Amino acid sequence: MFVFSNLLTAIAKILDVVLVIFMWIVIARAILSWVSPDPYNPIVRFIHNITEPVLYQIRKRLPVNFGGIDFSPILVLLAVIFLRQFVVQSLYDFALRP
């Protein structure tokens, strides 16, 4: 059973790293929205292409734009924190269970 335990631990670590990277990309997107970046910059386009599908789904389902301020990145960050605390930690605990 140690192989299954190691597999779950590895999946939990990879998922945690992916969620942390995505969280920082969302933060970068929020910071970029405060300035007027060049839309043809490859880094700006990458950040936009990675985050827009998730942010669009939240904007479509919830009215999170109050007074010109978009709160969808905050909701995404809260969802990422929830996933890290619940899913990743549950995988770790399940892997360590005897």
SENUDREN-359575 format. One line per field, with one value per atom (N, C-alpha, C): atom name; z, x, y. Coordinates in nm, 2 decimals, m for minus. Example, Ala and Ser with C-alpha at 12.3 -4.5 7.8 and 13.67 -1.06 7.14 Angstrom:
BEGIN
at <- c(N;CA;C;N;CA;C)
Z <- c(0.78;0.78;0.78;0.71;0.71;0.79)
X <- c(1.32;1.23;1.32;1.28;1.37;1.29)
Y <- c(m0.57;m0.45;m0.33;m0.22;m0.11;0.00)
***
This chain:
BEGIN
at <- c(N;CA;C;N;CA;C;N;CA;C;N;CA;C;N;CA;C;N;CA;C;N;CA;C;N;CA;C;N;CA;C;N;CA;C;N;CA;C;N;CA;C;N;CA;C;N;CA;C;N;CA;C;N;CA;C;N;CA;C;N;CA;C;N;CA;C;N;CA;C;N;CA;C;N;CA;C;N;CA;C;N;CA;C;N;CA;C;N;CA;C;N;CA;C;N;CA;C;N;CA;C;N;CA;C;N;CA;C;N;CA;C;N;CA;C;N;CA;C;N;CA;C;N;CA;C;N;CA;C;N;CA;C;N;CA;C;N;CA;C;N;CA;C;N;CA;C;N;CA;C;N;CA;C;N;CA;C;N;CA;C;N;CA;C;N;CA;C;N;CA;C;N;CA;C;N;CA;C;N;CA;C;N;CA;C;N;CA;C;N;CA;C;N;CA;C;N;CA;C;N;CA;C;N;CA;C;N;CA;C;N;CA;C;N;CA;C;N;CA;C;N;CA;C;N;CA;C;N;CA;C;N;CA;C;N;CA;C;N;CA;C;N;CA;C;N;CA;C;N;CA;C;N;CA;C;N;CA;C;N;CA;C;N;CA;C;N;CA;C;N;CA;C;N;CA;C;N;CA;C;N;CA;C;N;CA;C;N;CA;C;N;CA;C;N;CA;C;N;CA;C;N;CA;C;N;CA;C;N;CA;C;N;CA;C;N;CA;C;N;CA;C;N;CA;C;N;CA;C;N;CA;C;N;CA;C;N;CA;C;N;CA;C)
Z <- c(0.00;0.00;0.00;0.03;0.03;m0.11;m0.21;m0.35;m0.37;m0.33;m0.34;m0.26;m0.14;m0.05;m0.11;m0.17;m0.24;m0.36;m0.43;m0.55;m0.50;m0.40;m0.35;m0.30;m0.23;m0.18;m0.30;m0.40;m0.52;m0.59;m0.61;m0.67;m0.59;m0.46;m0.37;m0.38;m0.39;m0.40;m0.53;m0.64;m0.77;m0.78;m0.73;m0.73;m0.65;m0.53;m0.45;m0.53;m0.59;m0.67;m0.78;m0.85;m0.96;m0.91;m0.80;m0.74;m0.69;m0.64;m0.59;m0.71;m0.82;m0.94;m1.00;m1.01;m1.06;m0.97;m0.84;m0.75;m0.78;m0.80;m0.83;m0.97;m1.06;m1.19;m1.18;m1.10;m1.08;m1.01;m0.92;m0.85;m0.95;m1.04;m1.14;m1.24;m1.27;m1.36;m1.29;m1.16;m1.09;m1.08;m1.06;m1.06;m1.20;m1.30;m1.44;m1.48;m1.41;m1.45;m1.39;m1.30;m1.25;m1.34;m1.43;m1.52;m1.66;m1.76;m1.89;m1.97;m1.95;m2.01;m2.17;m2.23;m2.38;m2.40;m2.47;m2.49;m2.59;m2.66;m2.75;m2.68;m2.56;m2.48;m2.46;m2.49;m2.47;m2.33;m2.23;m2.09;m2.05;m2.10;m2.07;m2.13;m2.26;m2.33;m2.26;m2.22;m2.15;m2.02;m1.94;m1.81;m1.84;m1.95;m1.98;m2.03;m2.11;m2.17;m2.06;m1.96;m1.86;m1.76;m1.73;m1.62;m1.68;m1.80;m1.85;m1.85;m1.89;m1.88;m1.74;m1.64;m1.50;m1.46;m1.49;m1.45;m1.53;m1.65;m1.73;m1.68;m1.64;m1.58;m1.45;m1.37;m1.25;m1.28;m1.38;m1.42;m1.48;m1.55;m1.62;m1.52;m1.42;m1.32;m1.21;m1.17;m1.05;m1.09;m1.04;m1.07;m0.97;m1.01;m0.92;m0.95;m1.03;m1.07;m1.01;m0.90;m0.83;m0.84;m0.90;m0.90;m0.99;m1.09;m1.17;m1.12;m1.00;m0.95;m0.97;m1.02;m1.05;m0.94;m0.87;m0.76;m0.79;m0.92;m0.96;m0.93;m0.94;m0.89;m0.74;m0.66;m0.52;m0.50;m0.57;m0.56;m0.61;m0.71;m0.76;m0.66;m0.60;m0.49;m0.37;m0.34;m0.23;m0.26;m0.39;m0.44;m0.43;m0.48;m0.48;m0.33;m0.24;m0.10;m0.05;m0.08;m0.04;m0.09;m0.22;m0.28;m0.22;m0.18;m0.12;0.02;0.09;0.23;0.24;0.15;0.15;0.07;m0.06;m0.15;m0.12;m0.13;m0.11;0.03;0.13;0.26;0.28;0.22;0.22;0.16;0.04;m0.02;0.06;0.13;0.22;0.33;0.39;0.51;0.46;0.35;0.30;0.27;0.22;0.19;0.31;0.42;0.55;0.64;0.60;0.68;0.67;0.78;0.78;0.71)
X <- c(0.08;0.00;0.08;0.21;0.30;0.31;0.29;0.30;0.18;0.06;m0.06;m0.05;0.01;0.03;0.13;0.23;0.33;0.27;0.18;0.12;0.02;m0.05;m0.14;m0.07;0.04;0.13;0.18;0.23;0.28;0.18;0.06;m0.05;m0.09;m0.09;m0.12;m0.02;0.11;0.21;0.20;0.18;0.17;0.05;m0.06;m0.18;m0.16;m0.09;m0.06;0.02;0.13;0.21;0.14;0.06;m0.02;m0.12;m0.18;m0.27;m0.20;m0.08;m0.01;0.03;0.08;0.12;0.00;m0.11;m0.23;m0.28;m0.26;m0.30;m0.21;m0.08;0.01;m0.02;m0.06;m0.10;m0.22;m0.32;m0.44;m0.41;m0.32;m0.27;m0.20;m0.12;m0.05;m0.16;m0.26;m0.37;m0.44;m0.46;m0.53;m0.44;m0.31;m0.22;m0.21;m0.21;m0.20;m0.33;m0.44;m0.56;m0.56;m0.47;m0.46;m0.38;m0.30;m0.22;m0.27;m0.21;m0.25;m0.13;m0.13;m0.02;m0.04;0.07;0.07;m0.01;m0.12;m0.19;m0.12;m0.02;0.05;0.18;0.20;0.31;0.28;0.38;0.35;0.32;0.38;0.36;0.21;0.17;0.04;m0.06;m0.04;m0.13;m0.14;m0.03;m0.03;m0.11;m0.09;m0.16;m0.31;m0.34;m0.48;m0.55;m0.47;m0.53;m0.54;m0.46;m0.47;m0.58;m0.60;m0.70;m0.84;m0.85;m0.98;m1.09;m1.06;m1.17;m1.23;m1.15;m1.20;m1.27;m1.21;m1.27;m1.40;m1.41;m1.53;m1.64;m1.61;m1.72;m1.78;m1.70;m1.75;m1.83;m1.77;m1.85;m1.98;m1.99;m2.11;m2.22;m2.18;m2.27;m2.31;m2.21;m2.24;m2.21;m2.29;m2.27;m2.16;m2.03;m1.93;m1.86;m1.92;m1.87;m1.95;m1.90;m1.97;m1.89;m1.95;m1.89;m1.76;m1.75;m1.64;m1.52;m1.54;m1.44;m1.48;m1.39;m1.42;m1.37;m1.46;m1.43;m1.41;m1.41;m1.40;m1.26;m1.15;m1.02;m1.02;m1.09;m1.10;m1.17;m1.28;m1.35;m1.27;m1.19;m1.10;m0.99;m0.93;m0.83;m0.89;m1.02;m1.08;m1.11;m1.14;m1.16;m1.03;m0.92;m0.79;m0.75;m0.77;m0.74;m0.82;m0.95;m1.04;m0.99;m0.95;m0.90;m0.77;m0.69;m0.56;m0.59;m0.68;m0.70;m0.78;m0.88;m0.97;m0.92;m0.90;m0.87;m0.72;m0.63;m0.49;m0.46;m0.52;m0.50;m0.57;m0.68;m0.75;m0.67;m0.61;m0.52;m0.40;m0.34;m0.23;m0.28;m0.39;m0.44;m0.48;m0.54;m0.58;m0.45;m0.35;m0.22;m0.15;m0.17;m0.10;m0.18;m0.31;m0.39;m0.34;m0.34;m0.29;m0.39)
Y <- c(m0.12;0.00;0.13;0.11;0.23;0.30;0.22;0.28;0.37;0.32;0.41;0.53;0.52;0.63;0.73;0.68;0.77;0.84;0.77;0.83;0.94;0.92;1.02;1.14;1.12;1.23;1.31;1.24;1.31;1.39;1.33;1.41;1.53;1.52;1.63;1.74;1.70;1.80;1.88;1.80;1.86;1.95;1.91;1.99;2.12;2.11;2.22;2.32;2.28;2.37;2.43;2.36;2.41;2.52;2.49;2.59;2.72;2.70;2.82;2.90;2.84;2.91;2.98;2.92;2.98;3.10;3.09;3.19;3.32;3.30;3.41;3.47;3.39;3.44;3.53;3.49;3.57;3.70;3.69;3.82;3.91;3.85;3.93;4.00;3.92;3.97;4.09;4.08;4.19;4.31;4.29;4.41;4.47;4.39;4.44;4.52;4.49;4.56;4.70;4.73;4.87;4.96;4.90;4.98;4.95;5.02;5.00;4.92;4.79;4.71;4.70;4.68;4.65;4.52;4.52;4.40;4.30;4.34;4.25;4.19;4.23;4.17;4.03;3.94;3.79;3.75;3.82;3.78;3.83;3.94;3.99;3.90;3.86;3.78;3.64;3.59;3.46;3.46;3.57;3.59;3.60;3.68;3.69;3.56;3.49;3.36;3.25;3.25;3.15;3.18;3.31;3.35;3.38;3.42;3.47;3.36;3.23;3.13;3.12;3.12;3.11;3.24;3.35;3.48;3.50;3.46;3.48;3.40;3.27;3.19;3.25;3.31;3.38;3.50;3.58;3.70;3.67;3.56;3.52;3.48;3.41;3.35;3.45;3.53;3.62;3.77;3.86;4.00;4.05;4.04;4.07;4.20;4.29;4.41;4.53;4.58;4.69;4.82;4.92;5.05;5.05;4.96;4.96;4.87;4.81;4.72;4.58;4.50;4.36;4.28;4.21;4.12;3.98;3.94;3.80;3.75;3.82;3.77;3.73;3.81;3.77;3.64;3.62;3.49;3.38;3.40;3.29;3.26;3.36;3.34;3.27;3.30;3.23;3.08;3.06;2.92;2.84;2.91;2.84;2.81;2.90;2.87;2.76;2.76;2.65;2.51;2.51;2.39;2.34;2.43;2.40;2.34;2.40;2.36;2.23;2.22;2.10;1.98;2.00;1.89;1.84;1.93;1.89;1.83;1.90;1.85;1.71;1.69;1.56;1.46;1.49;1.39;1.35;1.45;1.42;1.33;1.37;1.29;1.15;1.13;1.00;0.92;0.98;0.91;0.86;0.94;0.90;0.81;0.79;0.70;0.56;0.49;0.35;0.25)
***
